Amino acid sequence: MKKIAVVYWSGTGNTEQMARQVAAGAQEAGAEAEAIAAAWFSASQVGSFDAIAFGCPAMGAEELEADTAPILAANALDLEGARGRISEVMLDRLALSPDRIAGMAKGIREVAALPDPVGAVLSRVERPNGLVIEKTAVPMGVIAIIYESRPNVTSDAAALALKAGSACVLRCGKEAHRSAAAIVSALCRGLSRAGLPQEALCLVEDTTRASAHELMTASGYVDLLIPRGGAGLIRACVDNATVPVIETGTGICHVYVDRAADL
């Protein structure tokens, strides 16, 4: 019979509950499993188990949900300032709701549950002389992401960059800056609670074109720039950046009208 330890860290009790469910599932499958708090587990115990599972909460998601009210208040100010200046479609993209914030938190948890990409061996070749050559995934370093006024991109981009082991610098459109700042504040508290440096995530305060250009040309400071938005933003980054850029697509939209449609 295999002996399994499910080691967890939990701030609110949610992760402890999940760890105990995992241990119960392992017991039902025939293993001897035990859920143990990280504070009570030491390196000397590793040899006592055939397998060990580690888990901690997606703190950013918990803090995001806890800050729903202040995030919505900040978003209301953004919406008030943007009305009459941007289209109704763009206002809808700017708007947040409790359901949208819950969806953002769900997205963070989904990213947190993905396999750790850092250290993954992407390819391996052994030469006839015994030399082994491996291609291994490593963090990019500092990833800067310039995006337009869509607050949900704030948590999406941060979660993906941090999951990849990189620091993240965010620069959003001016219409969404209050919302993005409130979201980043919640995520930074989550980083702190998880024992990670809050400095790993930051939001550029300046929303003028000058700040975007500084990010595009921050050679030696920014290791990768990712623009997320319309064709104009992407083209500006590709044309002006002196740092490496991932040229993302602007999307392909088609409208199909059946011959039987009543127009």
Wavefront OBJ file of the C-alpha trace (Angstrom):
o trace
v 0.000 0.000 0.000
v 1.390 3.390 -1.009
v 1.814 6.016 1.664
v 0.960 9.543 0.473
v 1.299 12.925 2.164
v -0.866 15.838 1.020
v 0.970 18.895 2.345
v -0.937 22.169 2.264
v -0.778 25.823 3.281
v -4.113 27.512 3.896
v -5.022 31.011 4.962
v -8.819 30.844 4.938
v -9.368 27.098 5.254
v -10.375 26.526 1.633
v -7.114 24.841 0.671
v -7.148 22.696 3.813
v -10.594 21.449 2.865
v -9.417 20.606 -0.657
v -6.294 18.868 0.680
v -8.413 16.676 2.933
v -10.663 15.812 -0.007
v -7.609 14.826 -2.057
v -6.356 12.646 0.798
v -9.801 11.064 1.148
v -9.847 10.308 -2.574
v -6.439 8.654 -2.343
v -7.668 6.557 0.592
v -10.676 5.431 -1.412
v -8.287 4.354 -4.164
v -6.470 2.110 -1.704
v -3.590 4.337 -0.549
v -2.649 5.333 2.956
v -2.994 9.122 2.703
v -2.687 11.946 5.208
v -3.305 15.691 4.906
v -0.591 17.629 6.742
v -0.263 21.393 7.257
v 2.995 22.786 5.868
v 3.945 24.095 9.322
v 3.987 20.502 10.624
v 5.880 18.941 7.723
v 9.688 18.885 7.560
v 12.341 17.582 5.179
v 13.085 14.732 7.565
v 9.616 13.277 6.856
v 10.075 13.055 3.082
v 11.566 9.562 3.220
v 8.524 8.270 5.121
v 6.207 8.647 2.129
v 6.052 7.074 -1.319
v 4.548 10.241 -2.816
v 3.993 13.817 -1.650
v 1.519 16.336 -3.062
v 1.920 20.023 -2.267
v -0.806 22.636 -2.484
v -1.392 26.276 -1.651
v -4.258 28.594 -2.558
v -4.371 30.870 -5.575
v -4.096 33.855 -3.248
v -4.672 36.409 -5.975
v -8.059 34.861 -6.702
v -9.109 34.981 -3.048
v -8.014 38.596 -2.638
v -9.702 39.547 -5.906
v -13.014 38.133 -4.713
v -12.599 39.752 -1.304
v -12.032 43.142 -2.994
v -15.075 42.938 -5.266
v -16.669 46.059 -3.727
v -13.645 48.407 -4.035
v -12.891 47.102 -7.537
v -16.473 47.825 -8.610
v -16.268 51.294 -7.032
v -13.094 52.059 -8.988
v -14.687 50.687 -12.145
v -17.720 52.943 -11.666
v -15.398 55.963 -11.680
v -13.718 54.701 -14.857
v -17.090 54.231 -16.540
v -18.247 57.698 -15.482
v -15.126 59.269 -16.923
v -15.319 57.299 -20.179
v -18.977 57.864 -21.050
v -19.366 60.054 -24.089
v -15.730 59.532 -25.073
v -15.730 55.877 -26.118
v -18.297 53.700 -27.881
v -20.944 51.591 -26.155
v -19.055 48.456 -27.207
v -15.900 49.728 -25.514
v -17.909 50.748 -22.435
v -19.180 47.191 -22.177
v -15.619 45.885 -22.347
v -14.613 48.368 -19.657
v -17.499 47.481 -17.328
v -17.050 45.012 -14.480
v -19.683 43.159 -12.461
v -19.587 40.652 -9.603
v -19.954 37.863 -12.175
v -17.083 39.199 -14.274
v -14.835 39.487 -11.234
v -15.764 35.934 -10.242
v -14.811 34.889 -13.776
v -11.459 36.629 -13.408
v -10.823 34.775 -10.141
v -11.800 31.511 -11.820
v -9.281 32.242 -14.579
v -6.516 32.774 -12.006
v -7.311 29.436 -10.375
v -7.264 27.700 -13.752
v -3.832 29.148 -14.516
v -2.581 28.195 -11.042
v -3.706 24.613 -11.658
v -1.680 24.296 -14.872
v 1.566 22.286 -14.770
v 4.601 24.359 -13.807
v 6.275 25.339 -17.088
v 9.570 26.340 -15.470
v 12.150 23.584 -15.681
v 10.164 21.480 -18.159
v 12.425 19.614 -20.580
v 11.154 20.513 -24.056
v 13.524 18.275 -25.981
v 16.429 15.952 -25.218
v 19.105 14.540 -27.498
v 21.885 12.156 -26.536
v 24.849 12.239 -28.892
v 26.846 9.095 -29.806
v 29.678 10.292 -27.569
v 27.312 10.365 -24.571
v 26.835 14.147 -24.556
v 23.258 14.982 -23.524
v 21.710 18.168 -24.911
v 18.468 19.385 -23.374
v 16.207 22.315 -24.135
v 14.707 23.449 -20.828
v 11.995 26.044 -20.211
v 13.187 28.957 -18.054
v 11.530 32.226 -16.940
v 11.651 35.094 -19.426
v 12.640 37.595 -16.730
v 10.587 40.815 -16.827
v 7.519 40.692 -19.066
v 5.840 43.986 -19.931
v 2.278 43.875 -21.221
v 0.633 46.882 -22.860
v -3.115 46.545 -23.237
v -6.178 48.633 -23.860
v -9.066 49.464 -21.532
v -10.185 45.954 -20.598
v -9.781 45.464 -16.832
v -10.052 41.654 -17.020
v -6.794 41.545 -18.982
v -5.067 42.818 -15.818
v -5.589 39.582 -13.897
v -5.232 37.340 -16.959
v -1.876 38.796 -17.964
v -0.531 38.904 -14.409
v -1.493 35.301 -13.687
v 0.112 33.976 -16.870
v 3.350 35.941 -16.437
v 3.738 34.983 -12.782
v 2.927 31.344 -13.531
v 5.773 31.422 -16.037
v 8.109 32.511 -13.241
v 8.526 36.062 -14.538
v 8.000 39.502 -13.077
v 5.175 41.432 -14.724
v 4.870 45.113 -15.615
v 1.383 46.133 -16.747
v 0.447 49.242 -18.672
v -3.281 49.641 -19.341
v -5.359 52.172 -21.266
v -6.196 55.365 -19.392
v -9.943 54.640 -19.303
v -9.378 51.524 -17.169
v -6.587 52.733 -14.918
v -8.584 52.990 -11.672
v -10.021 49.506 -12.191
v -6.627 48.047 -13.044
v -5.024 49.696 -10.006
v -7.645 48.181 -7.697
v -7.146 44.753 -9.272
v -3.350 44.961 -9.003
v -3.639 46.036 -5.363
v -5.642 42.891 -4.586
v -3.267 40.655 -6.533
v -0.219 42.113 -4.783
v -1.737 41.326 -1.395
v -2.251 37.787 -2.665
v 1.417 37.586 -3.611
v 2.407 38.767 -0.151
v 0.168 36.206 1.560
v 1.685 33.474 -0.582
v 5.179 34.523 0.493
v 6.097 36.116 -2.835
v 7.453 39.644 -3.383
v 4.780 42.195 -4.249
v 7.341 43.836 -6.529
v 6.921 40.914 -8.944
v 3.786 42.685 -10.210
v 3.347 46.380 -10.888
v 1.127 48.743 -12.837
v 2.563 51.761 -14.656
v 0.942 54.881 -13.208
v 1.535 57.054 -16.271
v -1.028 56.334 -19.001
v 0.375 58.739 -21.592
v 1.982 57.557 -24.817
v 5.355 58.465 -23.325
v 5.122 55.627 -20.788
v 4.219 53.136 -23.494
v 7.214 54.248 -25.543
v 9.491 53.929 -22.499
v 8.407 50.312 -22.048
v 8.955 49.620 -25.741
v 12.511 50.911 -25.507
v 13.477 49.700 -22.007
v 16.377 47.579 -23.236
v 18.182 45.934 -20.338
v 15.100 46.223 -18.115
v 12.300 44.552 -20.076
v 13.027 41.091 -21.468
v 9.804 40.672 -23.423
v 6.999 43.004 -24.507
v 3.524 41.701 -25.306
v 0.924 44.088 -26.764
v -2.684 42.985 -26.351
v -5.260 44.986 -28.217
v -6.136 46.324 -31.632
v -4.052 46.467 -34.789
v -2.886 50.035 -34.080
v -1.411 49.144 -30.678
v 0.277 46.024 -31.997
v 1.753 47.861 -34.985
v 3.049 50.677 -32.748
v 4.847 48.166 -30.537
v 6.321 46.228 -33.456
v 7.501 49.400 -35.205
v 8.932 51.220 -32.177
v 10.131 48.570 -29.719
v 13.822 47.947 -29.178
v 13.047 45.066 -26.799
v 11.850 41.641 -28.003
v 8.143 41.712 -28.932
v 5.569 38.980 -29.442
v 3.377 40.178 -32.278
v -0.051 38.931 -31.263
v -2.960 38.615 -33.652
v -5.847 41.032 -33.765
v -8.395 38.268 -34.268
v -10.369 37.206 -37.305
v -14.079 37.935 -37.384
v -16.402 36.667 -40.104
v -20.117 37.198 -40.564
v -21.935 34.465 -42.481
v -25.352 35.226 -43.960
v -27.357 32.269 -45.201
v -29.095 32.640 -48.560
v -32.425 32.090 -46.810
v -31.894 35.022 -44.437
v -34.585 37.711 -44.522
v -32.606 40.950 -44.841
l 1 2 3 4 5 6 7 8 9 10 11 12 13 14 15 16 17 18 19 20 21 22 23 24 25 26 27 28 29 30 31 32 33 34 35 36 37 38 39 40 41 42 43 44 45 46 47 48 49 50 51 52 53 54 55 56 57 58 59 60 61 62 63 64 65 66 67 68 69 70 71 72 73 74 75 76 77 78 79 80 81 82 83 84 85 86 87 88 89 90 91 92 93 94 95 96 97 98 99 100 101 102 103 104 105 106 107 108 109 110 111 112 113 114 115 116 117 118 119 120 121 122 123 124 125 126 127 128 129 130 131 132 133 134 135 136 137 138 139 140 141 142 143 144 145 146 147 148 149 150 151 152 153 154 155 156 157 158 159 160 161 162 163 164 165 166 167 168 169 170 171 172 173 174 175 176 177 178 179 180 181 182 183 184 185 186 187 188 189 190 191 192 193 194 195 196 197 198 199 200 201 202 203 204 205 206 207 208 209 210 211 212 213 214 215 216 217 218 219 220 221 222 223 224 225 226 227 228 229 230 231 232 233 234 235 236 237 238 239 240 241 242 243 244 245 246 247 248 249 250 251 252 253 254 255 256 257 258 259 260 261 262 263
